[in-house]
């Protein structure tokens, strides 16, 4: 077996040094009833060619986004990832290293984490960011818990524009007796401070608002922050399309206390939902209540700058049941991909990328609006918007797929039980969409409607 | 995994007499500034078209100020991250014997397969008719996991081990709720030797954590366990093989007693590598167990993640598995996103349906090894650990009688009166070209050194490692304390001042002017 270096002679010699007759002697502590006498009922070993053949066959049964005109969003976006990103993250020293617990021989990982934290803080307009969470949705749930710890309150208000899967994760992770108040989804317009203010009371720990929201609307955060802070609660802002921060005002400049996001758009790829990259940023004063790993700058014994994991007294491996979270493993390599992609883009590249996304979406929206019966709903958007179709969106999407167009996410996929949303289609466009893609989508949609 | 290091102090001796260089580089080891210190405005590493002029739909929300990102060309970015990469240790460079972390070889076939566009370029919300091959892969992975563990249910969505623990405990809590007992079952029993994630997870779920002491053999003290069991216990969280590298001999009795008391048995599957293909956890009476695909099934650790932590579930807990999950429909699959007949999902763990990229890698690994090869994996992992134990136990102190399973545990008894700590000893290993073992964990022995070689190490590598450790022990016991106090001297950095980092946290770069203003 190609991954196993020990030979039969090695095994015999090693057993002899250990002083046992056979391998079974080393498993003697396993109760007799639980010992398997032979291999379980699964296929036996296979060579590279064989494994590759079987997996390639499985992959071939899927319609990859790149094989179609893809306009899917809803929390995951298709962007072009420069070739050097994937090359660099496959360097053995990044790919096959562990969490940087021995900083003297982990400066590579630690320094990019420090760069990543800085980039996330800059993008979101916040003071500090951690070294990543699993994904945007789990980061969102952690943010709610952090707000509850800081305010010592037990009630949270979730905007109707929050991705329903995120809201579901928040509700699943909610502590016993804690109340999660969810507003109804409102595709027509972004949530306003007036709608939210009435729901905030003195027991409210935080208000969670996504912007751009799940329908694509950009939210005016500053008045919501003011209304939230007026009752002593915190504003948690969720960003599922991080490229938007290249074009719109960052939440940190509008009063957000915690910003969480999905970083998948930069460097990571679609991956059918994972691995993704949870972003988590906050104000300096709350840093000791943050979940997850933090990398900090220090000096070594010769006074040279170096980096270490720090403030670990927040974490489970030190604090056990008193930790701020149970998180251990994070999304290390995805944060490296994000950092490299954003380093390649830089200030001008990010602005241009965001501009291309916005232009593609604006062009697409204007084109689709010409189709009879199609009603665009958004007053504002970045690269994603919502259409009301003259009939249920789910079958339309299937019919589009048959024409080689991945034409958006039907709202019924996200809210299966809400008939009022059944004719809504959430459509995203990115820099990867060509004018020909847009025309193909428009003509296919006109054809099926 | 890793535990408590102690704060380090700058040593007053400098280096090993290496000559000073103009830029601080030392041969192949380059000093490298932060990316923010390298950029210049006007440079960009990506060529993008100028956006077409369109009427803005951003409303009044357009960004008012620049982000503050540096500009670099592609060659600068590539060189920067290649230089950084060279300051990391990695399993591809040498033995990485972190106990409890299972740092095994990461096959490159897995990387190649995960990057097939038919997997990597799939959108999680794509129409289900267009992703049937991906569903088939998830179903096949589920078949391997349930067959290897002898447990009927599996939740694939948890994103890492600790996330899987949470999923398992939530399924247990949901089962107690369904039987009307959630109100009375408030305690979770967790051995003192458990990973920190176990008590943290139980607390996260609102449970009171009740520690169970270890006995003199490094295992759960059965009498103490029985005494703590009661009608208010919701679950027992056990690691088996445990964090001392030992199999819990009384596991069947523990499971029976837990079940008799109406509690469920959760198993931390971090150490499944020791028994994969030889023991099915379902046969031991376990109700829920997460599987770290990034340990047992070789998906790369990536400097701290991403991981993947599917949870296998007994028949009693399977109905409570979270959404989304796959069901067969016709000759294909459908992803169920909401509660459906015959299921009582406790909720949702994450936005989408799991770490698909890791599923592909893990399945490629399983198919490569097959049922026969996986059994050999466990045997060779256990053999390698016992070989290390047998080769060192005359000079280092093993707190418990062997044999061990996949990892060999030592305490710091052999360093008594040498003035050398576990930390110092570990740092000296760095100069010898090895990543240290896990230090100061598990907490149940003093100054723990936990060595997990894994099955992908050759006997020659183990012999080198053993020779190095025996030499270091001799050096420590001969009184050469200074050698250890100064170590490492040959790494890109000497010991780092962790106290300074925590006392005055600097968690991001700031432009020099801002930095001054903040002070």
Interface residues (C-beta under 8 A of the other chain):
Chain A: X1 X2 X3 X4 X5 X6 X10 X11 X13 X14 X15 X17 X18 X19 X20 X23 X25 X26 X27 X28 X29 X30 X31 X33 X34 X35 X36 X39 X40 X41 X42 X43 X44 X45 X46 X47 X48 X50 X51 X52 X54 X55 X56 X57 X58 X59 X60 X61 X62 X63 X64 X65 X66 X67 X70 X72 X74 X75 X76 X78 X82 X84 X86 X87 X88 X89 X90 X91 X92 X93 X94 X95 X96 X97 X98 X99 X100 X101 X102 X103 X104 X105 X106 X107 X108 X109 X111 X112 X114 X115 X117 X118 X119 X121 X122 X123 X127 X128 X129 X131 X132 X134 X135 X136 X137 X138 X163 X165 X166 X168 X169 X171 X172 X173 X175 X176 X218 X220 X245 X246 X247 X248 X249 X250 X253 X262 X269 X270 X271 X272 X273 X274 X275 X276 X287 X293 X294 X295 X296 X297 X298 X299 X300 X301 X302 X303 X304 X306 X307 X308 X310 X311 X312 X313 X315 X316 X317 X318 X319 X320 X321 X322 X323 X325 X326 X327 X328 X329 X330 X331 X332 X333 X334 X336 X339 X340 X342 X343 X344 X345 X346 X347 X348 X349 X350 X352 X353 X355 X356 X358 X359 X361 X362 X363 X365 X378 X379 X380 X381 X382 X385 X397 X398 X401 X406 X409 X413 X414 X416 X417 X431
Chain B: X1 X2 X3 X4 X5 X8 X9 X10 X11 X14 X15 X24 X32 X34 X35 X36 X39 X41 X42 X43 X44 X45 X46 X48 X49 X50 X51 X52 X53 X54 X55 X56 X57 X58 X59 X60 X61 X62 X63 X64 X65 X66 X67 X68 X69 X70 X71 X72 X74 X77 X78 X80 X81 X82 X84 X85 X86 X87 X88 X89 X90 X91 X92 X93 X96 X98 X101 X103 X104 X105 X106 X107 X109 X111 X112 X113 X115 X116 X117 X118 X119 X120 X121 X122 X123 X124 X125 X126 X127 X129 X130 X131 X132 X133 X134 X136 X137 X140 X143 X144 X147 X148 X159 X160 X161 X162 X163 X165 X166 X170 X195 X196 X197 X199 X200 X201 X202 X203 X204 X206 X209 X246 X247 X249 X251 X252 X275 X277 X278 X279 X280 X283 X284 X294 X298 X300 X301 X302 X303 X304 X305 X306 X307 X308 X322 X323 X337 X338 X346 X347 X348 X349 X350 X351 X352 X353 X354 X355 X356 X357 X358 X360 X363 X364 X366 X367 X368 X369 X370 X371 X372 X373 X374 X375 X376 X377 X379 X380 X382 X383 X384 X386 X387 X389 X390 X391 X403 X405 X426 X427 X430 X435 X436 X441 X455 X456 X457 X458 X459 X461 X488 X491 X492 X493 X494 X495 X496 X497 X498 X500 X501 X502 X505 X506 X507 X508 X509
